[in-house]
Amino acid sequence: MQRDSTPSGSAGSQRRTRLFLGWLLCALIIIILDQVVKVYFDSTLAYGERWHVLPFFDFTLLYNPGAAFSFLAGGEGWQRWLFTAIALVATGLILHLLRRNPGQLLFCASLSCILGGAVGNLIDRILHGHVIDFLLFYWREWYFPAFNIADIAISCGAILLVLDELLRMRRERRNAPT
């Protein structure tokens, strides 16, 4: 099934290129925002320090050598390279999909968010050997794992990707011959 809805020909090719570059710019903005904020918290807070903001939210500085929810954080360092490899493969796949389908608004918005977040965390893994987290939500003794802007972008991208697929399935069902 072809996803792309951009026109063919020279004008269509130029439009596809502009759209593709626009999606890359969106990802780049996420990467820059993520890295600037991480540098700020990493240079301002001591490890484990918390700034109380609301009764259920603090800024903190934590390092996660694992993946989401500290998955494999207790490894002996090999997980750094596993998650780096996964991020590189995901980046290549996302770039391919963005180039191939630049006219699919929701699909590409989701991929741009995921790309920006994945590369933001990839930069941390390569430079520091861990991901810098600084957002901490909690309620009394319950704590949600700390996270960062890259994680928010990945989560929003995943939600948009599911929404895009649900809408695509709905369109196909509506357009199916009866």
CYANA upper distance limits for C-alpha pairs under 8 A (distance plus 0.5 A):
  3 ARG  CA    101 ASN  CA      6.72
  3 ARG  CA    104 GLN  CA      7.72
  4 ASP  CA    100 ARG  CA      7.50
  4 ASP  CA    101 ASN  CA      5.15
  4 ASP  CA    102 PRO  CA      7.50
  4 ASP  CA    103 GLY  CA      6.46
  4 ASP  CA    104 GLN  CA      6.82
  5 SER  CA    101 ASN  CA      8.10
  5 SER  CA    103 GLY  CA      6.18
  5 SER  CA    104 GLN  CA      7.37
  6 THR  CA     12 GLY  CA      6.81
  6 THR  CA     15 ARG  CA      8.14
  6 THR  CA     16 ARG  CA      7.16
  6 THR  CA    101 ASN  CA      8.49
  6 THR  CA    102 PRO  CA      8.04
  6 THR  CA    103 GLY  CA      5.88
  7 PRO  CA     11 ALA  CA      8.23
  7 PRO  CA     12 GLY  CA      5.09
  7 PRO  CA     13 SER  CA      8.11
  8 SER  CA     12 GLY  CA      5.18
  8 SER  CA     13 SER  CA      6.82
  9 GLY  CA     13 SER  CA      6.42
 10 SER  CA     14 GLN  CA      6.73
 11 ALA  CA     15 ARG  CA      6.67
 12 GLY  CA     16 ARG  CA      6.56
 13 SER  CA     17 THR  CA      6.68
 14 GLN  CA     18 ARG  CA      6.70
 15 ARG  CA     19 LEU  CA      6.58
 16 ARG  CA     20 PHE  CA      6.51
 16 ARG  CA     99 ARG  CA      8.21
 16 ARG  CA    102 PRO  CA      6.39
 16 ARG  CA    103 GLY  CA      7.49
 17 THR  CA     21 LEU  CA      6.62
 17 THR  CA     99 ARG  CA      8.26
 17 THR  CA    102 PRO  CA      8.46
 18 ARG  CA     22 GLY  CA      6.59
 19 LEU  CA     23 TRP  CA      6.82
 19 LEU  CA    102 PRO  CA      5.99
 19 LEU  CA    103 GLY  CA      7.34
 20 PHE  CA     24 LEU  CA      6.86
 20 PHE  CA     98 LEU  CA      6.68
 20 PHE  CA     99 ARG  CA      6.19
 20 PHE  CA    102 PRO  CA      5.78
 21 LEU  CA     25 LEU  CA      6.61
 22 GLY  CA     26 CYS  CA      6.81
 23 TRP  CA     27 ALA  CA      6.91
 23 TRP  CA     98 LEU  CA      7.87
 23 TRP  CA    102 PRO  CA      8.17
 23 TRP  CA    108 CYS  CA      7.32
 23 TRP  CA    109 ALA  CA      7.56
 23 TRP  CA    112 SER  CA      6.29
 24 LEU  CA     28 LEU  CA      6.60
 24 LEU  CA    112 SER  CA      7.23
 25 LEU  CA     29 ILE  CA      6.66
 26 CYS  CA     30 ILE  CA      7.01
 26 CYS  CA    112 SER  CA      6.74
 26 CYS  CA    113 CYS  CA      8.05
 26 CYS  CA    116 GLY  CA      8.14
 27 ALA  CA     31 ILE  CA      6.76
 27 ALA  CA    112 SER  CA      5.44
 27 ALA  CA    113 CYS  CA      6.52
 27 ALA  CA    114 ILE  CA      8.49
 27 ALA  CA    115 LEU  CA      6.48
 27 ALA  CA    116 GLY  CA      4.62
 27 ALA  CA    117 GLY  CA      8.25
 28 LEU  CA     32 ILE  CA      6.61
 28 LEU  CA    116 GLY  CA      6.67
 29 ILE  CA     33 LEU  CA      6.57
 29 ILE  CA    116 GLY  CA      8.13
 30 ILE  CA     34 ASP  CA      6.45
 30 ILE  CA    113 CYS  CA      7.79
 30 ILE  CA    116 GLY  CA      5.69
 30 ILE  CA    117 GLY  CA      7.32
 30 ILE  CA    120 GLY  CA      8.20
 30 ILE  CA    149 ILE  CA      8.34
 30 ILE  CA    150 ALA  CA      7.74
 30 ILE  CA    153 ALA  CA      7.92
 31 ILE  CA     35 GLN  CA      6.58
 31 ILE  CA    116 GLY  CA      5.61
 31 ILE  CA    117 GLY  CA      7.10
 31 ILE  CA    119 VAL  CA      7.19
 31 ILE  CA    120 GLY  CA      5.43
 31 ILE  CA    150 ALA  CA      7.81
 32 ILE  CA     36 VAL  CA      6.50
 32 ILE  CA    120 GLY  CA      8.37
 33 LEU  CA     37 VAL  CA      6.68
 33 LEU  CA    149 ILE  CA      8.21
 34 ASP  CA     38 LYS  CA      6.62
 34 ASP  CA    117 GLY  CA      8.39
 34 ASP  CA    120 GLY  CA      6.76
 34 ASP  CA    148 ASN  CA      7.89
 34 ASP  CA    149 ILE  CA      5.74
 34 ASP  CA    150 ALA  CA      6.36
 35 GLN  CA     39 VAL  CA      6.56
 35 GLN  CA    120 GLY  CA      7.04
 36 VAL  CA     40 TYR  CA      6.75
 37 VAL  CA     41 PHE  CA      6.82
 38 LYS  CA     42 ASP  CA      6.39
 38 LYS  CA    132 ILE  CA      6.81
 38 LYS  CA    133 ASP  CA      7.99
 38 LYS  CA    134 PHE  CA      8.09
 38 LYS  CA    148 ASN  CA      8.34
 39 VAL  CA     43 SER  CA      6.48
 40 TYR  CA     44 THR  CA      6.45
 41 PHE  CA     45 LEU  CA      6.12
 41 PHE  CA     60 THR  CA      8.31
 41 PHE  CA     61 LEU  CA      7.10
 41 PHE  CA    134 PHE  CA      7.45
 42 ASP  CA     46 ALA  CA      7.88
 42 ASP  CA     47 TYR  CA      8.42
 42 ASP  CA     61 LEU  CA      7.11
 42 ASP  CA    132 ILE  CA      7.93
 45 LEU  CA     49 GLU  CA      6.47
 45 LEU  CA     50 ARG  CA      8.20
 45 LEU  CA     60 THR  CA      7.71
 45 LEU  CA     61 LEU  CA      6.70
 46 ALA  CA     61 LEU  CA      7.22
 47 TYR  CA     60 THR  CA      8.32
 47 TYR  CA     61 LEU  CA      5.65
 47 TYR  CA     62 LEU  CA      6.47
 47 TYR  CA     63 TYR  CA      8.44
 48 GLY  CA     60 THR  CA      6.73
 48 GLY  CA     61 LEU  CA      5.77
 48 GLY  CA     62 LEU  CA      6.27
 49 GLU  CA     60 THR  CA      6.04
 49 GLU  CA     61 LEU  CA      6.57
 50 ARG  CA     58 ASP  CA      6.64
 50 ARG  CA     59 PHE  CA      6.09
 50 ARG  CA     60 THR  CA      4.79
 50 ARG  CA     61 LEU  CA      7.55
 51 TRP  CA     58 ASP  CA      5.90
 51 TRP  CA     59 PHE  CA      5.53
 51 TRP  CA     60 THR  CA      6.73
 52 HIS  CA     57 PHE  CA      7.28
 52 HIS  CA     58 ASP  CA      5.11
 52 HIS  CA     59 PHE  CA      7.16
 53 VAL  CA     57 PHE  CA      6.28
 53 VAL  CA     58 ASP  CA      5.64
 53 VAL  CA     59 PHE  CA      7.58
 54 LEU  CA     58 ASP  CA      7.15
 55 PRO  CA    139 TRP  CA      8.33
 56 PHE  CA    137 PHE  CA      6.12
 56 PHE  CA    138 TYR  CA      5.52
 56 PHE  CA    139 TRP  CA      5.99
 56 PHE  CA    140 ARG  CA      8.39
 57 PHE  CA    135 LEU  CA      8.06
 57 PHE  CA    136 LEU  CA      6.18
 57 PHE  CA    137 PHE  CA      5.05
 57 PHE  CA    138 TYR  CA      6.73
 58 ASP  CA    135 LEU  CA      6.99
 58 ASP  CA    136 LEU  CA      5.74
 58 ASP  CA    137 PHE  CA      7.09
 59 PHE  CA    134 PHE  CA      5.89
 59 PHE  CA    135 LEU  CA      5.67
 59 PHE  CA    136 LEU  CA      6.53
 60 THR  CA    133 ASP  CA      8.01
 60 THR  CA    134 PHE  CA      5.12
 60 THR  CA    135 LEU  CA      6.78
 60 THR  CA    136 LEU  CA      7.07
 60 THR  CA    146 ALA  CA      8.49
 61 LEU  CA    132 ILE  CA      7.62
 61 LEU  CA    133 ASP  CA      6.51
 61 LEU  CA    134 PHE  CA      5.35
 62 LEU  CA    132 ILE  CA      6.60
 62 LEU  CA    133 ASP  CA      5.69
 62 LEU  CA    134 PHE  CA      6.78
 62 LEU  CA    146 ALA  CA      7.76
 63 TYR  CA    130 HIS  CA      6.35
 63 TYR  CA    131 VAL  CA      6.09
 63 TYR  CA    132 ILE  CA      5.39
 63 TYR  CA    133 ASP  CA      6.48
 64 ASN  CA     70 SER  CA      6.60
 64 ASN  CA     73 ALA  CA      6.98
 64 ASN  CA    130 HIS  CA      5.74
 64 ASN  CA    131 VAL  CA      5.51
 64 ASN  CA    132 ILE  CA      6.99
 64 ASN  CA    133 ASP  CA      7.54
 65 PRO  CA     70 SER  CA      7.72
 65 PRO  CA     72 LEU  CA      8.26
 65 PRO  CA     73 ALA  CA      5.50
 65 PRO  CA     74 GLY  CA      8.31
 65 PRO  CA     77 GLY  CA      8.27
 65 PRO  CA     79 GLN  CA      8.02
 65 PRO  CA     80 ARG  CA      7.09
 65 PRO  CA    125 ARG  CA      8.23
 65 PRO  CA    129 GLY  CA      7.03
 65 PRO  CA    130 HIS  CA      4.65
 65 PRO  CA    131 VAL  CA      6.67
 66 GLY  CA     70 SER  CA      5.28
 66 GLY  CA     71 PHE  CA      5.63
 66 GLY  CA     72 LEU  CA      5.38
 66 GLY  CA     73 ALA  CA      4.25
 66 GLY  CA     74 GLY  CA      7.88
 66 GLY  CA     75 GLY  CA      8.28
 66 GLY  CA     79 GLN  CA      7.11
 66 GLY  CA     80 ARG  CA      7.68
 66 GLY  CA     83 PHE  CA      8.44
 66 GLY  CA    130 HIS  CA      7.77
 66 GLY  CA    131 VAL  CA      8.42
 67 ALA  CA     71 PHE  CA      5.38
 67 ALA  CA     72 LEU  CA      7.18
 67 ALA  CA     73 ALA  CA      7.50
 67 ALA  CA     83 PHE  CA      7.79
 69 PHE  CA    145 PRO  CA      6.27
 70 SER  CA    145 PRO  CA      8.20
 72 LEU  CA     79 GLN  CA      7.25
 73 ALA  CA     79 GLN  CA      8.16
 75 GLY  CA     79 GLN  CA      6.71
 77 GLY  CA     81 TRP  CA      8.18
 78 TRP  CA     82 LEU  CA      7.01
 79 GLN  CA     83 PHE  CA      6.49
 80 ARG  CA     84 THR  CA      6.58
 80 ARG  CA    125 ARG  CA      6.88
 80 ARG  CA    129 GLY  CA      6.73
 80 ARG  CA    130 HIS  CA      7.69
 81 TRP  CA     85 ALA  CA      6.52
 82 LEU  CA     86 ILE  CA      6.73
 83 PHE  CA     87 ALA  CA      6.55
 84 THR  CA     88 LEU  CA      6.71
 84 THR  CA    122 LEU  CA      6.57
 84 THR  CA    125 ARG  CA      7.34
 84 THR  CA    126 ILE  CA      7.96
 85 ALA  CA     89 VAL  CA      6.72
 86 ILE  CA     90 ALA  CA      6.57
 87 ALA  CA     91 THR  CA      6.46
 87 ALA  CA    118 ALA  CA      6.55
 87 ALA  CA    119 VAL  CA      7.62
 87 ALA  CA    122 LEU  CA      6.97
 88 LEU  CA     92 GLY  CA      6.79
 89 VAL  CA     93 LEU  CA      6.77
 90 ALA  CA     94 ILE  CA      6.49
 90 ALA  CA    115 LEU  CA      8.41
 91 THR  CA     95 LEU  CA      6.58
 91 THR  CA    115 LEU  CA      6.67
 91 THR  CA    118 ALA  CA      7.95
 91 THR  CA    119 VAL  CA      7.98
 92 GLY  CA     96 HIS  CA      6.75
 93 LEU  CA     97 LEU  CA      6.74
 94 ILE  CA     98 LEU  CA      6.52
 94 ILE  CA    111 LEU  CA      6.77
 94 ILE  CA    115 LEU  CA      7.24
 95 LEU  CA     99 ARG  CA      6.58
 96 HIS  CA    100 ARG  CA      6.60
 97 LEU  CA    101 ASN  CA      6.42
 98 LEU  CA    102 PRO  CA      5.82
 98 LEU  CA    108 CYS  CA      6.54
 98 LEU  CA    111 LEU  CA      7.74
101 ASN  CA    108 CYS  CA      7.81
102 PRO  CA    108 CYS  CA      6.90
103 GLY  CA    108 CYS  CA      8.24
104 GLN  CA    108 CYS  CA      6.33
105 LEU  CA    109 ALA  CA      6.49
106 LEU  CA    110 SER  CA      6.66
106 LEU  CA    160 LEU  CA      7.18
106 LEU  CA    161 LEU  CA      7.90
106 LEU  CA    164 ASP  CA      6.44
107 PHE  CA    111 LEU  CA      6.84
107 PHE  CA    160 LEU  CA      7.76
107 PHE  CA    161 LEU  CA      6.50
107 PHE  CA    164 ASP  CA      6.39
108 CYS  CA    112 SER  CA      6.44
109 ALA  CA    113 CYS  CA      6.79
109 ALA  CA    157 GLY  CA      7.66
109 ALA  CA    160 LEU  CA      8.05
110 SER  CA    114 ILE  CA      6.78
110 SER  CA    156 CYS  CA      7.70
110 SER  CA    157 GLY  CA      4.46
110 SER  CA    158 ALA  CA      6.99
110 SER  CA    159 ILE  CA      8.18
110 SER  CA    160 LEU  CA      5.63
110 SER  CA    161 LEU  CA      5.87
111 LEU  CA    115 LEU  CA      6.39
111 LEU  CA    157 GLY  CA      6.68
111 LEU  CA    161 LEU  CA      7.99
112 SER  CA    116 GLY  CA      6.50
112 SER  CA    157 GLY  CA      7.85
113 CYS  CA    117 GLY  CA      6.66
113 CYS  CA    153 ALA  CA      5.45
113 CYS  CA    154 ILE  CA      6.29
113 CYS  CA    156 CYS  CA      7.41
113 CYS  CA    157 GLY  CA      5.36
114 ILE  CA    118 ALA  CA      6.41
114 ILE  CA    153 ALA  CA      6.55
114 ILE  CA    154 ILE  CA      4.80
114 ILE  CA    155 SER  CA      8.08
114 ILE  CA    156 CYS  CA      8.34
114 ILE  CA    157 GLY  CA      5.61
114 ILE  CA    158 ALA  CA      7.57
115 LEU  CA    119 VAL  CA      6.54
115 LEU  CA    154 ILE  CA      8.07
116 GLY  CA    120 GLY  CA      6.50
116 GLY  CA    150 ALA  CA      7.32
116 GLY  CA    153 ALA  CA      7.49
116 GLY  CA    154 ILE  CA      8.19
117 GLY  CA    121 ASN  CA      6.76
117 GLY  CA    149 ILE  CA      7.80
117 GLY  CA    150 ALA  CA      4.26
117 GLY  CA    151 ASP  CA      6.49
117 GLY  CA    152 ILE  CA      8.04
117 GLY  CA    153 ALA  CA      5.76
117 GLY  CA    154 ILE  CA      5.69
118 ALA  CA    122 LEU  CA      6.46
118 ALA  CA    150 ALA  CA      7.24
118 ALA  CA    154 ILE  CA      7.42
119 VAL  CA    123 ILE  CA      6.55
120 GLY  CA    124 ASP  CA      7.27
120 GLY  CA    150 ALA  CA      6.21
121 ASN  CA    125 ARG  CA      6.85
121 ASN  CA    131 VAL  CA      6.37
121 ASN  CA    150 ALA  CA      6.81
121 ASN  CA    151 ASP  CA      8.49
122 LEU  CA    126 ILE  CA      6.70
123 ILE  CA    127 LEU  CA      6.51
124 ASP  CA    128 HIS  CA      5.93
124 ASP  CA    129 GLY  CA      7.17
124 ASP  CA    130 HIS  CA      6.46
124 ASP  CA    131 VAL  CA      5.59
124 ASP  CA    132 ILE  CA      7.34
125 ARG  CA    129 GLY  CA      4.87
125 ARG  CA    130 HIS  CA      5.27
125 ARG  CA    131 VAL  CA      6.33
126 ILE  CA    130 HIS  CA      8.46
132 ILE  CA    147 PHE  CA      8.45
132 ILE  CA    148 ASN  CA      7.71
133 ASP  CA    146 ALA  CA      6.18
133 ASP  CA    147 PHE  CA      5.17
133 ASP  CA    148 ASN  CA      5.46
134 PHE  CA    146 ALA  CA      6.63
134 PHE  CA    147 PHE  CA      6.47
134 PHE  CA    148 ASN  CA      6.33
135 LEU  CA    146 ALA  CA      5.75
135 LEU  CA    147 PHE  CA      5.72
135 LEU  CA    148 ASN  CA      6.39
136 LEU  CA    143 TYR  CA      7.93
136 LEU  CA    144 PHE  CA      7.21
136 LEU  CA    145 PRO  CA      7.28
136 LEU  CA    146 ALA  CA      5.15
136 LEU  CA    147 PHE  CA      7.36
137 PHE  CA    143 TYR  CA      6.63
137 PHE  CA    144 PHE  CA      6.02
137 PHE  CA    145 PRO  CA      8.15
137 PHE  CA    146 ALA  CA      7.72
138 TYR  CA    142 TRP  CA      5.98
138 TYR  CA    143 TYR  CA      4.68
138 TYR  CA    144 PHE  CA      6.32
139 TRP  CA    143 TYR  CA      6.98
147 PHE  CA    151 ASP  CA      6.61
147 PHE  CA    152 ILE  CA      8.21
148 ASN  CA    152 ILE  CA      6.98
149 ILE  CA    153 ALA  CA      6.72
150 ALA  CA    154 ILE  CA      6.71
151 ASP  CA    155 SER  CA      6.61
152 ILE  CA    156 CYS  CA      6.56
153 ALA  CA    157 GLY  CA      6.44
154 ILE  CA    158 ALA  CA      6.61
155 SER  CA    159 ILE  CA      6.77
156 CYS  CA    160 LEU  CA      6.64
157 GLY  CA    161 LEU  CA      6.53
158 ALA  CA    162 VAL  CA      6.79
159 ILE  CA    163 LEU  CA      6.69
160 LEU  CA    164 ASP  CA      6.48
161 LEU  CA    165 GLU  CA      6.76
162 VAL  CA    166 LEU  CA      6.69
163 LEU  CA    167 LEU  CA      6.61
164 ASP  CA    168 ARG  CA      6.55
165 GLU  CA    169 MET  CA      6.62
166 LEU  CA    170 ARG  CA      6.67
167 LEU  CA    171 ARG  CA      6.67
168 ARG  CA    172 GLU  CA      6.70
169 MET  CA    173 ARG  CA      6.62
170 ARG  CA    174 ARG  CA      6.61
171 ARG  CA    175 ASN  CA      6.55
172 GLU  CA    176 ALA  CA      6.34
